[in-house]
Amino acid sequence: QVQLVESGGGLVQAGGSLRLSCAASGTFFSSSTMGWFRQAPGKQRELVAFITTGGGTYYADSVKGRFTISRDNAKNTVYLQMNSLKPEDTAVYYCNTAPTGRFPWGQGTQVTVSS
């Protein structure tokens, strides 16, 4: 059974940084494009970034130049380094396969950016 466990969120001031981690169980990880998604209160879940099996990356315009996605296939883990955080980055962050999540969503990790 696939499990996705996100961690690393927290409360940070605008301009600060956080590094999110997502540990995945199951054999799908190394053969899948993995992504980070976020959902702010009252809004739909949106794709923030993804990384392909070959290391190619995509970023939403809203985070381009500030966020960096990476992966460690040996650890079945995908990371999201978030720099220069803005209040509008406040959301619950989730990982899953991209561009559409194929597996049950984890609990997510809350990121709150204060102004």
Secondary structure, 3 states (H helix, E strand, C coil): CCCEEEECCEEEECCCCEEEEEEECCCCHHHCCEEEEEECCCCCCEEEEEECCCCCEEECCCCCCCEEEEEEHHHCEEEEEECCCCHHHCEEEEEEECCCCCCCCCCCEEEEEEC
